[in-house]
Amino acid sequence: MMAYGSGALLFVVGICLSLAWHEAGHMLAARAFGMKVRRFFVGRGPTVFSFRRGETEFGLKALPIGGFCDIAGLTALDELSPDEQPRAMWRYPAWKRTTVMLAGPVMHVILAVAILYAMAVTVGLPNLRPVTEPVVAATSCVGAVCPAAEAGLRPGDRIASIGGTPTPRWADVLTAVRASDGPTPLVVNRGGETLTLSVDVAQGRMGASPEPPPAYLKGGVAETAAFTGELISGSVRQLAAFPERIPAVVKAIGGEREADTPISMVGASRLGGEAVERGLWATFLLLLVSLNLFLAVFNLLPLLPLDGGHIAVVWFERVRDLVRRLRGRPAAGPVDFTRLFPATMVLIVLGGAVMALTITADIVNPIRLG
């Protein structure tokens, strides 16, 4: 129980630091462009401590819930002091404002890739590939006869061809065996030697099973990039399927919980605790990686108050002003965010309701490892 609690707490810390890392991306990009960053805090709630470096106040809040970066002039509604007026973020070119907003999600990807690369060169990354190699794991009997064993086939043999048909994959082995009957030439590679055996195929079977692929594969940059791409694709699919999975979350509160239902930070932390309790540190890291990549994708949705919503506003202004110039009219200035407030509040309320729903499901009927 101690290990479980420590693991869950460690995962909460990981979530908090990931969200603070996201905000650090905004801060670093804004400062690089000369924008004024008033405050950068880790956590929320009452201030534990703070200090000032230059024009920015840094600090720690009491609640480990992400963090925030206060950039002067993020919107035109932001109250600015006279010295902040020329450096208001909304006055900067569209590409700089876009870069600042993209920096947050990009930091999630950077953190995820760093963890995955460290895993790739040490313990390896999970093998997502199906059984493809035509390597024999074991021979088994069909009735009272073991054709593969009697032919001399051994575990570790790589089947090169059956009946003259090349078998580069295990699926090709199955196809060739099903098309054969009776004594059939079988070419195998064994310890650097090429041997030709004769297996008496019985009813489309020879009695051999494939060697299972390794659970983890070591690699480098290419393997890390490919695995990251797979996880990002999975995050996009999960996000697209999110609305249709909400009824399953409601059902899970009073009934059976399906493994693919959405989970909250509470559910993710419980899974992290289980991983540590079982000594599955690779699983713990993969949960943290998956969370970061999901947050990166989620934050790019073109909805306020997400980063993607701010980016959408920036480029709406850009396109709108371009059209106005083509018509010989002056730029219209920044978007009036007060007109977007009702839609933003609806999204915040809906998001809060979904969060409360998933947290409830994760408390009363959590998803468990395995």
NUNUTI-998835 format. One record per residue (C-alpha): z, x, y; residue number from 0. Coordinates in pm, 1 decimal. Each point is the difference from the previous one (the first is absolute). Layout:
// NUNUTI-998835
up,east,north,zami
Z,X,Y,NUM
...
END
This chain:
// NUNUTI-998835
up,east,north,zami
0.0,0.0,0.0,0
77.3,290.3,234.0,1
-347.2,145.0,-60.3,2
-160.0,-338.8,66.0,3
186.4,-46.5,328.8,4
-77.4,354.4,111.2,5
-366.5,-44.8,-85.5,6
-23.7,-330.3,188.7,7
171.4,154.8,302.4,8
-227.3,303.4,-16.7,9
-303.9,-228.5,-6.4,10
131.7,-186.7,306.7,11
31.1,334.5,176.6,12
-354.5,82.7,-108.7,13
-126.2,-329.1,145.3,14
183.8,61.1,326.4,15
-133.7,352.6,33.2,16
-352.3,-119.9,-84.5,17
13.0,-256.5,279.4,18
145.7,256.1,240.7,19
-278.5,239.2,-105.1,20
-246.3,-275.3,93.6,21
153.0,-25.4,348.1,22
-3.3,379.8,30.5,23
-377.6,-18.3,-39.1,24
-26.0,-229.5,301.4,25
231.0,227.8,198.8,26
-183.2,322.5,-79.5,27
-341.4,-148.5,78.7,28
120.8,-158.0,324.2,29
162.9,321.4,121.2,30
-312.0,198.1,-93.6,31
-205.4,-221.9,233.9,32
252.8,25.9,283.8,33
145.0,-349.6,-35.0,34
367.7,-41.6,74.0,35
222.7,-64.9,-302.3,36
326.4,-134.7,132.2,37
194.7,-26.2,-326.2,38
-31.4,89.8,-367.0,39
273.0,-133.5,-228.5,40
49.2,-4.0,-376.1,41
150.3,-328.1,-120.4,42
92.2,-318.2,185.9,43
309.7,-158.8,147.2,44
285.2,176.4,182.2,45
-56.5,360.4,102.0,46
189.9,257.4,-206.1,47
-100.0,291.0,222.0,48
-285.1,108.0,224.2,49
-115.6,297.6,203.0,50
-277.3,69.2,247.5,51
-275.3,257.8,-26.8,52
-219.5,3.3,307.2,53
-92.7,-357.2,92.2,54
66.3,-143.5,-350.1,55
330.9,-125.4,-138.0,56
43.6,63.5,-373.2,57
268.4,-168.8,-207.1,58
132.7,-165.7,-314.5,59
82.1,-368.9,-39.2,60
260.1,-145.1,-235.6,61
-227.9,-208.3,-222.9,62
-245.0,188.4,-227.1,63
-292.7,-228.8,80.8,64
-294.9,211.5,110.1,65
-1.0,114.2,359.9,66
-191.0,-45.3,323.1,67
-201.4,192.7,256.5,68
7.5,-128.5,358.0,69
-326.7,99.4,172.0,70
-22.9,-86.8,369.2,71
-271.0,-259.1,65.0,72
-78.9,-95.0,-360.4,73
-109.8,-332.6,151.5,74
-57.7,-113.5,355.1,75
321.4,-206.5,-23.2,76
209.8,315.0,-21.5,77
211.8,60.0,310.7,78
-75.9,345.5,137.1,79
172.6,225.1,248.2,80
-217.7,149.6,276.6,81
-27.4,334.2,-181.0,82
-109.7,-178.6,-320.8,83
-278.1,-202.6,160.5,84
-273.9,269.5,-23.8,85
94.2,79.2,-361.4,86
18.4,-355.9,-132.6,87
-152.9,-8.7,-345.5,88
-225.0,-294.3,81.9,89
-170.6,211.6,268.9,90
-124.1,258.5,-254.2,91
-346.1,-4.2,-162.4,92
-45.7,-227.0,-301.3,93
-41.9,287.6,-245.4,94
330.8,156.8,104.6,95
187.1,-329.8,-27.0,96
-160.8,-60.5,-337.7,97
98.3,345.3,-119.5,98
362.6,-57.5,102.3,99
14.8,-329.8,-191.6,100
-178.1,145.5,-304.4,101
239.5,293.7,-9.9,102
276.9,-215.3,-150.3,103
-191.5,-119.9,-308.9,104
-156.6,345.7,-38.4,105
348.5,152.0,-26.9,106
70.5,-225.3,-299.9,107
-314.5,132.3,-167.1,108
90.5,361.4,81.1,109
346.9,-44.1,-152.4,110
-142.3,-168.8,-309.8,111
-263.6,270.0,-50.8,112
259.9,276.2,41.6,113
220.5,-154.7,-269.3,114
-294.7,-59.0,-232.9,115
-129.3,354.6,41.8,116
345.2,141.2,-76.6,117
6.5,-214.1,-315.0,118
-356.1,96.0,-94.6,119
76.2,372.8,-6.2,120
339.0,-38.6,-173.8,121
62.0,-294.6,-233.5,122
-348.7,-147.2,38.2,123
-128.8,-339.1,112.2,124
-5.0,-314.6,-215.7,125
-312.1,-15.0,-211.6,126
-185.5,-316.3,100.9,127
-295.7,70.7,-225.5,128
-37.5,-193.0,-327.1,129
-41.7,164.0,-339.9,130
-338.6,171.9,16.7,131
27.1,329.3,-187.1,132
-119.2,-26.3,-363.9,133
300.9,195.6,-130.0,134
174.7,-117.4,-316.7,135
371.7,-72.0,20.4,136
53.1,-110.7,-360.7,137
-179.4,-133.3,-306.7,138
109.9,-325.0,-159.5,139
-80.4,-195.6,-313.8,140
-235.1,-293.6,-31.0,141
139.7,-186.8,-297.7,142
74.1,257.1,-266.4,143
-259.7,248.1,128.0,144
17.9,245.2,291.7,145
-366.4,87.8,66.3,146
70.0,230.7,296.3,147
284.8,181.0,-178.1,148
-200.0,37.4,-321.9,149
-291.4,141.1,200.0,150
230.9,271.9,134.6,151
32.5,-130.0,355.7,152
316.2,133.0,165.6,153
202.5,-84.4,310.7,154
-135.0,201.2,291.8,155
-360.7,-4.8,-123.8,156
-252.0,-87.3,269.1,157
-275.3,-223.5,-137.0,158
-338.0,125.3,126.4,159
-230.8,-239.8,-184.4,160
-10.3,-263.3,-275.1,161
-311.8,-56.0,-205.4,162
-195.0,215.7,241.5,163
109.4,-205.7,302.7,164
181.9,203.4,270.8,165
348.7,-131.0,81.3,166
114.9,138.2,338.5,167
253.4,-284.7,34.8,168
228.6,-184.2,-240.2,169
-191.9,-319.1,74.0,170
-309.8,174.9,-140.6,171
200.6,86.6,-313.7,172
84.4,-366.5,-52.9,173
-360.5,-108.2,56.1,174
-139.0,260.3,-243.6,175
255.4,-82.2,-271.1,176
-64.0,-374.1,23.4,177
-372.6,67.4,-42.2,178
61.6,213.0,-311.5,179
73.7,-83.1,-364.3,180
71.1,227.2,-292.4,181
-14.3,383.9,8.9,182
-72.2,106.9,360.4,183
-29.3,355.0,142.0,184
278.4,71.4,248.6,185
-21.6,307.5,227.8,186
331.4,116.9,147.7,187
121.8,287.9,214.9,188
316.9,160.9,-134.7,189
159.3,307.7,153.5,190
-330.5,132.1,135.4,191
-189.4,-73.3,-325.1,192
-258.3,-270.1,-62.4,193
41.3,-171.2,-337.2,194
-208.2,-265.2,-172.3,195
197.1,-246.4,-212.1,196
-106.4,-303.4,-198.7,197
203.6,-313.7,53.4,198
-42.0,-307.3,-217.9,199
0.4,-273.7,263.1,200
141.7,-322.2,-140.2,201
-89.3,-327.4,173.1,202
-60.4,169.9,334.5,203
327.6,192.9,-9.2,204
96.7,353.7,-86.0,205
374.6,-4.1,68.9,206
56.2,223.3,304.9,207
174.3,-65.1,330.9,208
-64.3,169.5,336.9,209
234.2,249.4,157.3,210
175.0,-178.6,288.1,211
-68.8,147.2,343.4,212
283.6,200.2,158.9,213
229.5,-207.8,220.6,214
-24.8,258.2,280.3,215
-276.3,241.2,92.7,216
41.3,306.9,219.6,217
-257.0,66.4,269.2,218
-58.0,99.2,358.9,219
-168.4,-126.0,314.2,220
-281.3,-191.2,-174.2,221
235.4,-177.2,-240.2,222
239.7,-84.4,282.1,223
-282.6,-144.1,210.6,224
-131.2,-208.8,-290.2,225
344.5,-134.4,-87.3,226
73.1,-78.5,366.3,227
-325.9,-192.3,18.9,228
97.1,-202.1,-307.3,229
337.0,-89.3,151.1,230
-151.2,-96.1,335.9,231
-252.5,-223.0,-177.3,232
287.0,-158.7,-189.6,233
190.0,-58.2,325.2,234
-304.4,-172.8,151.8,235
-31.9,-223.8,-307.1,236
371.9,-82.6,8.6,237
-18.5,-87.8,367.7,238
-306.1,-220.1,-53.4,239
174.9,-182.3,-284.5,240
329.9,-31.1,188.3,241
-42.3,-358.4,131.3,242
-88.7,-142.5,-340.7,243
301.7,170.6,-160.0,244
254.7,-166.3,233.5,245
34.1,-312.7,-222.8,246
88.3,229.9,-289.5,247
284.0,146.3,209.8,248
132.8,-350.4,68.5,249
-17.8,-78.1,-370.3,250
179.6,325.8,-83.4,251
313.7,-104.6,189.3,252
77.4,-267.6,-255.3,253
-214.3,105.0,-291.8,254
-184.1,288.8,-163.6,255
-104.2,294.1,221.4,256
-350.1,135.7,-47.8,257
-41.6,376.4,21.4,258
-275.0,-13.8,263.8,259
186.8,-213.5,252.6,260
65.2,157.9,342.0,261
331.6,177.6,50.3,262
206.2,85.1,305.3,263
167.9,324.5,98.2,264
301.2,-129.5,-194.9,265
-208.3,-33.7,-315.9,266
-159.7,340.2,50.7,267
343.9,157.3,47.8,268
126.2,-160.0,-320.7,269
-296.9,144.3,-187.0,270
74.8,338.3,156.3,271
359.2,-28.5,-121.7,272
-115.6,-82.1,-353.2,273
-238.2,297.6,3.7,274
281.8,239.3,95.1,275
235.3,-159.1,-253.3,276
-253.2,73.0,-275.3,277
-81.5,346.9,130.1,278
-357.0,-103.8,89.9,279
-34.1,201.3,319.4,280
-379.4,-4.1,-17.5,281
13.9,-380.0,-1.4,282
239.5,7.8,297.7,283
-243.5,216.0,197.8,284
-296.7,-217.1,-96.8,285
184.1,-309.6,121.6,286
59.1,172.3,333.7,287
-364.3,111.1,15.3,288
-126.7,-350.6,-80.1,289
224.3,-147.1,267.9,290
-129.1,243.8,263.2,291
-364.2,-68.3,-82.0,292
60.8,-374.9,4.2,293
166.7,31.5,341.7,294
-298.6,201.6,125.1,295
-243.7,-271.9,-107.0,296
223.7,-285.2,113.9,297
46.8,145.4,349.3,298
-376.3,12.8,49.8,299
-36.1,-379.3,-22.9,300
-142.8,-121.5,334.6,301
307.4,-209.5,76.5,302
266.0,45.4,266.1,303
256.0,152.2,5.2,304
-149.1,234.4,-264.0,305
-181.8,319.6,98.1,306
-327.9,-157.1,-107.1,307
62.3,-285.8,244.2,308
40.9,243.0,290.9,309
-316.9,182.0,-108.3,310
-186.3,-332.5,-10.5,311
113.2,-75.1,356.8,312
-113.4,343.6,117.9,313
-349.5,-46.3,-138.3,314
-22.7,-359.9,114.7,315
59.7,131.0,352.9,316
-259.0,271.7,-55.7,317
-272.1,-238.3,-122.6,318
86.2,-264.0,260.2,319
-27.4,250.3,286.2,320
-325.9,137.1,-140.5,321
-147.6,-350.6,5.1,322
127.4,-51.7,354.1,323
-162.7,325.6,116.4,324
-329.2,-102.7,-152.8,325
25.7,-316.1,207.4,326
75.6,199.5,312.8,327
363.3,-106.1,11.4,328
310.5,223.4,30.2,329
243.8,66.0,-283.8,330
250.2,-281.3,-54.6,331
307.7,218.5,-47.1,332
250.4,-6.5,-286.8,333
43.6,-303.0,-225.0,334
269.8,-245.2,105.8,335
243.6,23.8,-290.5,336
184.3,-313.6,111.2,337
-299.4,-199.7,-124.6,338
34.9,165.0,-341.0,339
375.3,-60.1,-17.6,340
-13.9,-339.9,-182.1,341
-224.2,133.2,-276.9,342
213.1,312.7,-29.0,343
318.9,-206.6,-34.6,344
-160.6,-214.7,-271.3,345
-84.9,314.5,-196.2,346
351.1,140.6,50.5,347
158.2,-324.7,-121.1,348
-230.3,-18.0,-302.3,349
64.6,365.3,-77.3,350
375.4,-54.9,25.1,351
-19.8,-301.0,-231.1,352
-198.6,194.2,-260.1,353
244.8,290.1,26.1,354
297.2,-232.2,-52.4,355
-177.1,-157.2,-298.3,356
-76.7,330.3,-171.3,357
349.5,137.0,68.6,358
150.9,-312.9,-157.0,359
-222.0,37.3,-306.8,360
87.0,369.7,-25.8,361
371.2,-82.5,3.6,362
10.3,-296.3,-241.6,363
-288.3,99.7,-229.4,364
-105.9,362.0,58.7,365
-297.1,175.9,-156.4,366
117.2,280.6,-229.1,367
-164.3,318.7,-122.0,368
-193.5,-42.9,-320.5,369
END
